[in-house]
Amino acid sequence: MSLFQNRLPEVHRMLTAKEVSVSELTEESLAIIAERDKKVNAFLTLNEEGARSTARALDDKLASGAARGLLFGLPAGIKDNIVTKGLRTTCASQFLKDFQPIYNATVASKLQQADAVTIGKLNMDEFAMGGSNENSSFGPVRNPWDLERVPGGSSGGSAAAVAAGEVFFSLGSDTGGSIRQPASYCGVVGLKPTYGLVSRYGLVAFASSLDQIGPLTRNVEDSAYVLQAIAGYDAQDSTSAKVEIPDYLSSLTGDVSGLRIAVPKEYLGAGVDASVRETVLSALKVLEGMGAVWEEVSLPHTEYAVAAYYLLSSSEASSNLARFDGVRYGARVDEGGGLLDLYLNSRSRGFGPEVKRRIMLGTYALSSGYYDAYYLKAQKVRTLIKQDFDDIFKKYDVVIGPTAPTAAFKLGSQTEDPLTMYLNDILTIPVSLAGIPAVSVPCGFAEGMPVGLQIIGKEFDESTILRVAHAFEQNTDHHKQRPQL
């Protein structure tokens, strides 16, 4: 059995007892990647030399009896839009195929401070734009449960690497569901923290008012450990929140007695696959049997969320990606014309079709004569969606529903229909627009593929959603089932 099947406290016990070394954990990770990643394609860049060097240093630290970090010795993967000093960061784009950052993102530094071992950088949809991981310029990631299906996106590599047992945990980024949806498709736990809880410094921006970094893990307890390590105020991030960070691990009591659950009718209505709906209703019965109570409610502006999200995120993407011009860094296609030709050629050849589509949509929405009709109206809808959640949370502790309307779909089945692809995020987008936390936890299977239960909480109340997710997990065995590669 792989060492990565163990919970984090058990791995730390084994390290302390000298039953295993950090170097052995690291070598196991690299060996599994060598064996399985030819099929899955989760990794874009391996940090073999750096990982082995870190492992040796941590083994020395263990031998000396020095204090150890919260994630001591654990092999981790990092999504390839989070910059890592000296380790290639491509955003899965040809524009940045050779980019070597000269500094670490705050979360990358925090992983180092917590004594984790960075194994490498993970595949994704180009510049985090996509919901299937088919938009990577380095080839799609494949779902470890069925190699003919997508892993979800944009953090598909982050979810697939954990599901395939290649790393102990990974970091992803979530703009409209890009941690939670792939977690659902790959049968792992994916947490999107409250906007501002985890520093975005060093995250290559897609939509700055929505992007948030979070962990993907095999179980809820491990997710709490990783969040504990990466959360906190960062003066280098102007959107970082100055809030007290609680002890997330102490919230994992297993008790949900008296918990008040809201179940939006919009989350179980038209467009949600019948088998997914039944799986979620069964999960609610489990929570009900543990003493929780649930009622059907309405989030009336949910139907406008997808349209508002794609206008806002594409507008912000249009602005953020303007820096990629072929002049300062990244790909340059200079064929002897003027400056505008340099911009045109570099961006035309450096960006993939989905990135271009969103840049054009965002530029249109921000253009003179259309700003009020599109961008400003979308911002007003965002406020209404936030108010819907605020009203619900006056009476209920959490909101629960499916993470995605279907299980993972076949590779190539939706690439010619962007609108259908966009609708896969219909249940995760409202949470992102409201800036509140949510976790996806495995709750069963549909068509033999994993289904995720999305537990949504109040602003900065990660403790409650982790408590509910952990209690549910302890009363089921869905998280213990693993794909056979």
C-alpha positions in Angstrom: 0.0 0.0 0.0 1.2 3.5 -0.8 2.4 5.6 2.1 0.1 8.3 0.7 -2.9 6.3 1.7 -2.2 7.3 5.3 -3.6 10.4 7.0 -1.2 13.2 7.7 -0.9 12.5 11.5 -0.1 8.9 10.7 2.7 9.8 8.3 4.1 12.2 10.9 4.0 9.3 13.5 5.9 7.1 11.1 8.5 9.7 10.5 9.0 10.3 14.2 9.3 6.6 14.8 11.9 6.3 12.0 9.7 3.8 10.2 10.1 6.0 7.1 12.3 8.9 6.0 11.4 12.0 4.1 13.7 10.8 1.3 11.7 7.6 1.1 8.5 9.6 0.8 10.0 11.7 -1.9 11.3 8.8 -3.8 7.9 7.1 -3.6 6.3 10.1 -5.1 8.8 10.4 -7.9 8.5 6.7 -8.7 4.7 6.8 -8.8 4.8 9.8 -11.1 7.3 7.9 -13.4 4.8 5.0 -13.5 1.5 6.8 -13.8 1.9 10.2 -15.2 2.5 9.0 -18.7 -1.2 8.2 -18.6 -2.5 11.1 -16.5 -0.3 14.0 -17.7 -0.7 15.9 -14.4 2.8 17.3 -14.1 4.4 19.8 -16.5 7.7 20.3 -14.6 9.4 18.0 -12.1 11.6 19.3 -9.3 13.6 16.1 -8.9 16.9 17.6 -7.8 15.3 20.2 -5.6 12.9 17.8 -4.0 15.7 15.3 -3.2 17.8 18.1 -1.7 15.0 19.3 0.4 14.2 15.8 1.6 17.8 15.2 2.7 17.8 18.5 4.6 14.5 17.5 6.3 15.9 14.1 7.3 18.8 15.9 8.9 16.4 18.1 10.7 14.5 15.1 12.0 17.7 13.5 13.2 18.7 16.6 15.1 15.4 16.9 16.9 14.8 20.4 15.6 11.2 21.8 15.5 9.3 20.6 12.5 6.7 22.4 10.3 3.0 21.5 10.1 3.5 19.7 6.7 6.8 18.2 7.5 8.2 15.8 4.8 5.0 15.7 2.7 5.4 15.6 -1.1 3.3 18.3 -2.7 2.4 19.6 -6.2 1.8 23.2 -7.1 -0.5 24.4 -9.8 1.6 26.0 -12.6 0.1 29.5 -12.3 1.7 29.9 -8.8 5.2 31.2 -9.2 8.1 29.2 -7.8 11.6 30.7 -7.6 13.9 29.0 -10.2 11.2 26.4 -11.1 9.6 26.8 -14.4 6.1 28.4 -14.3 4.2 28.2 -17.6 0.5 28.7 -16.8 0.2 25.8 -19.3 0.7 28.4 -22.1 3.2 28.6 -24.9 3.6 32.3 -24.0 5.4 31.3 -20.8 6.9 28.0 -21.8 10.4 28.9 -20.7 9.5 31.4 -17.9 11.8 31.0 -14.7 10.4 33.1 -11.8 12.9 35.0 -9.7 10.8 34.9 -6.5 8.3 32.7 -4.7 4.6 33.2 -4.3 3.7 33.6 -0.7 2.0 30.2 -0.6 5.1 28.6 -2.0 7.2 30.2 0.7 4.7 29.1 3.3 4.9 25.5 2.1 8.7 25.7 2.5 8.3 27.2 6.0 5.9 24.3 6.9 8.6 21.8 5.7 6.7 20.4 2.7 8.6 19.0 -0.3 7.7 20.6 -3.7 7.7 17.8 -6.2 6.8 19.9 -9.2 4.3 22.0 -11.1 0.9 20.8 -12.2 -0.9 21.0 -15.5 -3.9 23.2 -15.9 -6.2 25.0 -18.4 -4.1 27.8 -20.0 -4.0 30.8 -17.7 -6.7 29.0 -15.6 -9.3 29.5 -18.3 -11.4 26.4 -18.6 -13.4 23.7 -16.9 -12.0 20.5 -18.3 -8.2 20.9 -18.5 -8.4 20.4 -22.2 -7.1 24.0 -22.8 -3.5 23.3 -21.8 -1.0 23.9 -24.5 0.9 20.9 -23.2 -2.0 18.4 -23.7 -5.0 17.5 -21.6 -4.9 15.9 -18.1 -6.8 12.7 -17.9 -9.1 11.6 -15.1 -7.5 8.8 -13.0 -10.9 7.1 -12.6 -11.4 6.9 -16.4 -8.6 8.0 -18.7 -11.2 8.8 -21.4 -12.8 11.5 -19.2 -11.8 15.0 -18.1 -10.5 15.7 -14.6 -12.2 19.0 -14.5 -10.5 22.4 -14.6 -8.8 24.6 -14.4 -7.0 22.8 -11.5 -7.3 19.5 -13.2 -3.6 18.5 -12.8 -3.8 19.4 -9.1 -6.9 17.1 -8.5 -5.6 14.3 -10.7 -2.2 14.2 -9.1 -3.8 13.7 -5.7 -6.4 11.2 -7.0 -3.6 9.2 -8.7 -1.6 9.1 -5.5 1.3 10.9 -7.1 1.6 13.5 -4.2 0.2 13.8 -0.7 -1.5 17.1 -1.5 -1.6 19.9 -4.0 -2.4 23.5 -4.3 -4.8 24.8 -6.9 -6.5 28.1 -7.7 -10.3 28.7 -7.8 -11.8 31.5 -9.8 -15.3 30.2 -10.6 -15.0 26.6 -9.3 -11.5 25.6 -10.5 -10.6 23.7 -7.3 -14.1 22.4 -6.3 -15.2 21.1 -9.7 -12.0 19.0 -10.4 -12.2 17.8 -6.8 -15.7 16.5 -7.5 -14.7 14.9 -10.8 -11.6 13.2 -9.3 -13.1 12.1 -6.0 -10.8 14.2 -3.7 -11.4 17.0 -1.2 -11.1 20.6 -2.7 -11.4 23.7 -0.6 -11.9 27.3 -1.9 -11.2 29.6 1.1 -12.9 33.0 1.6 -11.5 35.6 -0.7 -8.6 37.2 1.0 -7.9 34.5 3.5 -4.9 33.1 1.5 -2.5 35.4 -0.2 -2.7 35.8 -3.9 0.8 37.3 -4.1 2.6 35.3 -6.8 -0.5 33.8 -8.3 -0.6 34.8 -12.0 -3.8 36.7 -12.2 -6.8 35.6 -14.2 -9.6 37.6 -12.5 -8.2 39.4 -9.5 -11.5 39.9 -7.7 -12.3 36.2 -7.8 -9.0 34.2 -7.8 -8.2 32.3 -4.6 -5.6 29.6 -3.8 -6.7 26.5 -1.9 -5.7 22.9 -1.2 -6.7 19.6 -2.8 -6.3 16.6 -0.5 -7.4 13.0 0.0 -9.4 13.7 3.2 -10.8 16.7 5.1 -8.3 16.5 8.0 -5.4 16.9 5.6 -7.2 19.9 4.0 -7.5 21.5 7.4 -3.7 21.0 8.0 -2.8 22.6 4.6 -5.2 25.5 5.1 -3.7 26.1 8.6 -0.2 26.4 6.9 -1.1 28.7 4.0 -3.8 31.0 5.5 -3.0 34.5 6.9 -2.5 38.1 6.2 0.2 39.1 3.6 1.2 42.8 3.3 2.4 42.1 -0.3 -1.3 41.3 -1.3 -3.5 44.4 -1.3 -6.6 42.1 -1.1 -5.3 40.1 1.8 -7.7 40.2 4.8 -6.5 41.0 8.4 -8.4 38.4 10.2 -7.5 36.0 13.1 -6.7 32.5 11.9 -8.4 29.9 14.1 -7.2 26.4 14.8 -9.0 24.6 12.0 -8.0 21.2 13.3 -9.8 21.8 16.6 -13.1 22.3 14.7 -13.0 18.7 13.4 -15.2 17.4 16.2 -17.5 15.1 14.2 -20.5 16.8 15.8 -23.3 18.3 13.5 -26.1 17.9 16.0 -28.5 20.8 15.5 -26.8 22.0 12.3 -29.1 24.1 10.1 -28.7 23.2 6.4 -30.1 25.2 3.5 -30.6 23.3 0.3 -31.3 25.6 -2.7 -33.9 24.3 -5.0 -31.9 25.9 -7.9 -29.0 23.5 -7.1 -31.2 20.4 -7.5 -33.3 21.5 -10.4 -33.2 21.4 -14.2 -29.7 20.7 -15.6 -28.6 18.6 -12.6 -28.2 14.9 -13.6 -30.7 12.7 -11.8 -28.1 10.3 -10.4 -26.1 13.3 -9.0 -29.3 14.6 -7.4 -30.0 11.3 -5.8 -26.5 11.0 -4.5 -26.7 14.4 -2.9 -30.1 13.6 -1.3 -28.6 10.4 0.1 -25.7 12.5 1.6 -28.3 14.8 3.2 -29.9 11.8 4.8 -26.6 10.9 6.3 -26.2 14.3 7.9 -29.9 14.2 9.0 -29.2 10.9 10.7 -26.4 12.6 12.6 -28.7 15.3 14.0 -28.6 18.0 11.4 -31.8 19.5 9.9 -32.2 20.7 6.4 -34.8 22.7 4.4 -35.3 23.7 0.8 -34.6 27.4 0.1 -34.2 29.6 -2.9 -31.2 31.6 -4.1 -33.3 33.5 -6.7 -30.4 35.2 -8.6 -28.5 31.9 -9.3 -29.8 31.8 -12.9 -27.8 35.0 -13.7 -24.6 33.9 -12.1 -22.9 32.3 -15.1 -23.6 35.3 -17.4 -22.4 37.7 -14.7 -19.3 35.7 -14.0 -18.1 35.4 -17.6 -18.5 39.1 -18.2 -16.7 40.0 -15.0 -13.9 37.4 -15.2 -13.3 38.0 -18.9 -13.1 41.8 -18.3 -10.5 41.3 -15.6 -8.6 38.8 -17.7 -8.5 41.3 -20.6 -6.9 43.8 -18.3 -4.6 41.4 -16.5 -3.3 39.7 -19.6 -2.4 43.0 -21.3 1.0 42.7 -19.7 1.8 39.7 -21.9 2.9 41.7 -25.0 6.1 40.0 -26.2 8.3 42.9 -24.9 9.1 42.4 -21.2 9.1 38.6 -20.8 7.5 35.5 -22.3 7.2 34.6 -26.0 8.3 37.2 -28.6 7.5 36.9 -32.3 9.4 39.7 -33.9 9.2 39.6 -37.7 10.6 43.0 -38.4 7.4 45.0 -38.4 6.5 47.8 -36.0 5.5 47.7 -32.3 1.9 46.8 -33.0 3.0 43.9 -35.3 5.1 42.6 -32.4 2.1 42.7 -30.1 -0.2 41.1 -32.6 2.2 38.3 -33.6 3.3 37.5 -30.0 -0.2 37.4 -28.6 -1.7 35.6 -31.6 0.8 32.8 -31.4 1.4 32.7 -27.7 -2.2 32.5 -26.5 -4.5 29.5 -27.1 -8.1 29.8 -28.5 -9.9 29.9 -25.1 -7.7 32.6 -23.8 -8.2 34.7 -26.9 -12.0 34.1 -26.7 -12.1 35.5 -23.1 -9.8 38.4 -23.9 -12.0 39.5 -26.7 -15.2 39.1 -24.7 -13.7 41.1 -21.8 -12.4 43.8 -24.1 -15.8 44.2 -25.7 -17.6 44.4 -22.3 -15.2 47.1 -21.2 -15.3 49.1 -24.4 -16.9 52.6 -24.7 -20.7 52.3 -25.1 -20.9 48.8 -23.6 -19.4 49.2 -20.1 -22.7 50.2 -18.5 -24.7 47.7 -20.4 -22.5 44.7 -19.6 -19.8 45.1 -17.0 -21.6 47.5 -14.7 -24.8 45.4 -14.8 -22.8 42.2 -14.1 -21.4 43.9 -11.0 -24.9 44.8 -9.8 -26.0 41.1 -10.3 -22.9 40.1 -8.3 -24.2 42.2 -5.4 -27.6 40.6 -5.6 -26.1 37.1 -5.5 -24.0 38.1 -2.4 -27.2 39.4 -0.8 -29.0 36.1 -1.5 -26.3 34.3 0.5 -26.3 36.9 3.3 -30.1 36.4 3.7 -29.8 32.6 3.8 -27.1 32.7 6.4 -29.2 34.8 8.8 -31.1 31.5 9.5 -28.9 28.6 8.3 -25.3 27.5 9.2 -24.3 26.1 5.8 -25.7 25.8 2.3 -25.3 22.3 0.7 -25.8 21.0 -2.8 -23.9 19.2 -5.6 -20.5 20.6 -6.6 -21.2 20.0 -10.3 -24.4 19.1 -12.2 -22.9 16.0 -13.7 -20.0 13.5 -13.2 -16.9 13.9 -15.4 -17.7 14.0 -19.1 -15.7 12.4 -22.0 -12.7 14.1 -23.4 -13.5 16.1 -26.5 -17.3 15.9 -25.9 -17.7 19.6 -25.2 -14.8 21.4 -26.8 -16.8 22.6 -29.8 -19.5 24.1 -27.5 -18.0 26.7 -25.2 -21.4 27.7 -23.7 -22.2 24.1 -22.6 -18.7 23.9 -21.1 -19.3 27.1 -19.2 -22.5 25.8 -17.7 -20.6 23.0 -15.9 -19.6 25.7 -13.3 -23.2 26.8 -12.6 -23.1 25.5 -9.1 -19.7 26.8 -8.1 -19.8 30.3 -9.7 -22.3 31.9 -7.2 -19.9 31.1 -4.3 -17.0 32.7 -6.1 -19.0 35.8 -6.9 -20.0 36.1 -3.3 -16.4 35.6 -2.1 -17.4 33.0 0.5 -15.8 29.6 1.3 -16.9 26.2 0.1 -15.5 22.7 0.2 -16.2 19.7 -2.2 -16.1 16.3 -0.5 -16.7 12.9 -2.2 -20.3 11.7 -1.5 -20.8 8.8 -3.9 -20.7 7.8 -7.6 -22.7 8.3 -10.7 -22.0 6.2 -13.8 -19.0 4.8 -11.9 -17.5 8.3 -11.5 -17.1 10.3 -8.3 -19.7 12.9 -7.3 -18.8 15.8 -5.0 -21.0 17.4 -2.2 -20.5 21.1 -2.0 -20.7 22.6 1.5 -20.8 26.4 1.5 -20.2 28.6 4.6 -20.3 32.1 5.8 -17.4 34.5 5.2 -14.3 33.4 7.0 -16.1 30.5 8.6 -14.0 27.7 7.1 -14.1 26.0 10.5 -17.8 25.2 10.1 -17.6 23.8 6.6 -14.6 21.7 7.5 -16.4 20.4 10.6 -19.4 19.4 8.5 -17.3 17.9 5.7 -15.2 15.9 8.3 -18.3 14.6 10.1 -19.9 13.5 6.9 -16.6 11.8 5.8 -16.3 9.9 9.1 -19.8 8.4 8.5 -19.1 7.3 5.0 -16.3 5.6 3.1 -16.4 7.4 -0.2 -13.1 9.1 0.4 -11.4 5.8 0.9 -12.1 4.5 -2.6 -9.3 5.1 -5.1 -9.0 4.7 -8.9 -7.0 1.7 -10.1 -4.4 2.9 -12.6 
